[in-house]
């Protein structure tokens, strides 16, 4: 009987503890006040495709057009993807397969496509997924054909290859993404992709990439050494504090930022929040005698983060930590998003308001609130209008 009572008591204590955790999580839930919010276009959904680089960057250009002209456009991701994957395949074949062919890319890809080929509106090509009976992108079958095709050509033992491989590859691209139009009608006017991009009211030479690492000199340019940066665009290298000043100035002056960085961290939640969590401090705040943070299961870490909410302790982002994490492969370039505003929580902590491309998911319907510390710690690079950079920093960069 004593054993039964003890078990019942333990169960009751566990239920109470769980209830306390829920109450704690509720009371610590962020309450945001918007400080600055710049206009953006609608939330899109990349679905089952590794094309965040395309969605985030086209969202950036849509916001640029909106700022410059007041007009709202829905630019076509499929056009950019079709051209990009052919360009990338050509490079892989030139290197005889000694570089990566993959779904991913960088903000440079939409910019390069718009400069070389132009662009079209979404309505000028088949809606994503529609050609193979889906309602959104699903690249599983598509890339199961595309990747081995490119590898077979690139790794061929032939002494000479013909250009017919490009014809075959273009057929696969057109079958799954749609054929890029040579001309189309938009709002009653006929365009080519090249004339359409010229009509958008922006100057494609205004855009530059910013990063922050110590393995190259500050105030010079270099191509960030990640595989999806395959076009080797040059990024301006700034000290971390000045990199953050650029983002803050951009938002304050009405610009958005096409951000690329690492969202594989424990503090990036699927509910629309991102903290640069100090795991050991988080565990200490809970009064926990559990194993060290790094040994905890991901689900348990999420529980701790959720229960602490706005009180989650964060690491101190430093230049040294950024470099260490980049060199040991912790800081990766796994996602692209659009920074467009700043908000603060009930404790006064500031967050960037960030548009994602996973549809209207999470607590904030497709928007993420990412602390400034998270962005400082996890930025790989970003594309920005050079006019959004503070004048004193532009002078240092010579732009």
N, C-alpha and C positions, 0 to 999 in steps of 0.2 A: 504493500500500500504506500509506504514512504517513497518507494521508487517511482510509482505512478504519479504521486503528488509532485515529486521533484521534476519529473518530465513535463508535467502540466505547467509548473511554474516557469521552467526554462522556455517552454513554448510561448507563454504569455509575455515573458521578458523580450523574446525575439520579436513578437508582434509589436510590442510597444516601441522597441528600438527602431523597427522598420517604419512605424508611424511617425516617430520623431524625425527620421531621415527625410520622410516625405514633407513634413511640416517645415523642416529646415530648408529643403530645396525650394519650397514654395516661397518662403520669406526672403530667400536670397536670390530669387529670380530677378534678372535685370529689368529695370524700368527705364526706358530710353527717352531722352529729350534731344531732338534734332538741333544741331548747331548750324549746319550748312548742308543743303541737299541740292545737287545740280540735276538738271533734267536728263533723263535717260529714256530709251525706248523699252518696249515690252520684254518681259522675261521669256526666254526661249528654252528649249529642251534638247540637248545633244543626245539624250537617251543612250543607247548602247553603241557609242562611238567615241574614240579617243580624240575628239575634235574640239576640246575646250579652247585651244589656241585660236581656232577659227571663230567660234561663237563670241569669245570675250573680245577679240580684236575688232570684229565687225561691229559689235556693240559699242566699242570705243569710237569707231569712225561714224557710226550713226549718231552718237552723242556730239561728236565734233561738228557734223553737218547741222544738227539741231541748234547748236550754239551759234554757228556762223550764219545760218539762213532762216532758222525758225521752222524748217521743214522736217517732217518725220519720214524716214525711209526704213524699209526692211530689206537689207542687202542679202544677197544669196550666198549662203555657206557652201552649197553644192558646187557652185561655179569655182570658188576658191579651192575647194578640196580636189576637184577634177584636175585643175591646172597644177596644183601643188604636188599631187601624187605622181603625175607624169614627170614633172621637173625633178622630183626626188629620185624616181626610178632611173632617169637618165644619169644622174650623178652616181648612183650605186653601180650601174653598169660601167661607167667610166673608171670607177675605182676597182673594178673586177670583184665587187662584193665586199670589199674591205671597209665598209661603213654600213650604217644601219638603215634599213627600210622599215618604217613603222607608221602607225596611225598618228602619232604625236607630231608636234611642230612647235613653232614659236610665233610671236607677234610679227616677226619679219615676213612670214609667209603671206598673209593677206596684203601687207603693204607692197611686197614685191610683185604679187599677182596683179594688184590694181595698177601699179606702175607699168607693167609689161603688157598685160592682157586687157585691162579694164575690169569692169564689174557689171552685174545686172541685178535687177530687183528680184526678190524671192519668187514672184509670180511668173517670171520668164523661164523658169525651169520646173520640173516635176517636184512636188512637195516631198521632203525627205521621207524615205521608206516606202513611198507609194508605188514605185516601180516593181517591188517584190512583195506587195500585199501587206505591208506594215503601215502603221500610222505615224511612226517616227523612225529615226535612224536605227539600224541594227546591222553593225558591220561584221558580225560573226561569220556569215557565209561569204560576204564580200572579200574580207581579208584572208580567209582560208584559201581563196583562189589567187588573190593578188600577190601575197607574199611569196609563195612558191614559184609563181610565174617569174617574178623579178629575180629571184635567186637562181632559177634555172638559166636565165640569160646571163646574169652577172658571173656565174661560176662555170660557164660553158668552157669546154676544152677546144672549141673551134678556134682556128687561127684568124678567122674573120667572121663577123656576124653581119647580117643584113639589117636594114631598117624595118623589116616586116614585124619585128618584135614590138615595135611601137604601135603598129596598126592593131595588133592583137591586144595589147595592153589598153589602148584607147577604147577598144570594144568593151572590155570589162568595166572600165571607168564609166562609160556612157550607159551601160546596162544597169548599173547600180545607183549612179548619181544623176544620170540624165546627160544629154548632149548639151554642151555649152552653145548658146545661140550666137550666130554671126550678126544677127540684128533682131530687134524686137520693138514692139510698140508699148509705150508706157505713158499713161494719162494723155492718150491721143497723139503722141509724138513718136516718130520713129528714131531709134537709136542703134548704134553699135555699142558693144561693151566699152570701147575706147571713148566714144563721144559721150556716153552716159557718165563715166567717171569724171569727165571734164565739166559736166553740168552740175556737179554736186556742191560746188561752192567752197571746196577746201583745196589747199596746196599740199600735195603729197611730199614735197620737199621740206615741210615744216616739222617732220616727226623724227625723233631721236630716241635712242635706247639708253637707259641709265642702269648702272650696277654699282657694287661696292665690295671690293676684295683687295687684300694687301699683296697678293702674288704678282700684281702688276702695279706700276706707279699710278698714283692718283693724278687726276686731271689729264690723263691720256686715254686712248681707246684700245680695246681689245675684243676679240670674239670670245664670249663666255664658253668655257669648255664643257658643254653638255651635248649629248648625242642629238637631241632634237633641234639644236641650233645649227642645223646642217648647211644653211646658206652662209654661215660665218659672218653675220652682220657685226659691225663694230658697236660696242657699248661704251659710253663715257663712264669712267671709273671715278666715283666720288667717295670721300669718307662717309661712313654710315650716317652721321648726324646731318650732313649736307644732303645726302640722299633722302632723308626723311623731311628735310626742309623743302625739297622740291615737291614732294607729295602734298605737304600741307599748303604750300603756296598755290599749287595747281587747283586744289579743291576750293581754296579761298577766292581764287580769281575766276571760278566758274568752269574749270576744266575737269575732265575725268582722266583716269590713269589705267592703261591696259597692263594689269599686274600679272606677273608670272612667279610662282614660288611653290613652297612646300606646304601641302595640307594633310600630309600623312602623320602629323603630330597628334599626340594624345588629346591636346586641348582643342583640336578642330572637331566640332561636333556636327552631327547630321541634322541638328535642330536649328542651326543658324548662328552659332557662336564660335569664337576662336580665341583662346587664351594661350599664351606661352607659359604653360604650367611648370611651376617649380614642384616637382613630385615629392621630394622629401619634405618640403615645407607644408604641402597639402596634407600629407599623412600626419605630420605633427599637429596641425590644427584640429584634426579629427581625434586627437588623443589616441591614436591607433597603436597597437602593439603587433600589427601585422608584419609580414615580411617586407623587405625594402621595396620601394615603389617599382623599381625595374623588374621585380619578380612577380608583380601583381598581374592577374589576368586583365585583358583589355576591358572586359565588362565591369570589373571591380573599379578600375581606374575611372571609367565613365560615371559610375555611381558616386564616387568621391567628388569628381568635378561638378556633377549636377547638384549634389547636396551643398557644396560650397558656393556655387553660383557666382555672384559678383565679388565674393570674398576669396576667390581662387588666388592663391599667391603666385606671382609670376617671376620668372627669372629676370635678371638684368641683361638686356641685349647689349652686347659689346662687339666692337670690330674684331677682337681676337676670337670670340666665340663663333662669330659668323665664319671666319676663315677656317677654324678648326673643324666645324661641322661640314663645311664644303669639302675640305680635303679628305675627311674620313667617310664621306658618302652619306652623312646624315641629312645634310641640307640638299634637297633634290628639287627638280623642276617638274613636279607632277601635276600642276594645275594652273589654268589661266582664268582670271576673273576681272571684274571692272570696278575699281574704286571710284565712287562718285559723291561721297558725302562724309560728314563727321557728326557723331552723336556722343552724348555722355550718359552714364548710368546714374543711379541715385547716390552713388558715392563720389561722383565727380570724375570718374575715370573716363577717358576718351577712347572712342572706337571709330574705325572707318566703316562706313556703310558700303557694302560690296555686293554687286550684282553677280549672281551665279548663273550657270546654264544647265541646271538640273530640273527645270520646270518650277512650278510654284510649290516647292516642297519646303518642309521644315516649319518652324514656329513663325517665321516672318515671310512666308510665301515666296521663296526664291531669293531673299536678301539675307546676307550674312553680316553680323556685327563682329568685326575683328579688331582686337585691341591694337593700339599703336605699337606696343611691345611685340606682339605676334608678327606684325608686318615687318618691323625692324629686324627681327631675328630670322624671318623665313622668306625674305624677298630674294629671288634669284636675279631678276632684272625686270624692267618695265618700259613700255613705250609711252611717250608723252609728246605733246606739242611743245616745241622748243620755246614758244612764247609764254609757256606756263612756268618756266624756270626763273627763279629770282635773278635779277640783273647782275648782282655781284658774282653769282655762281656761273652764269653764262659767260661773264668776262674771263673767269678763271679757265673755262673750257674753250674759249675762243670761238663761241658761236653766237 
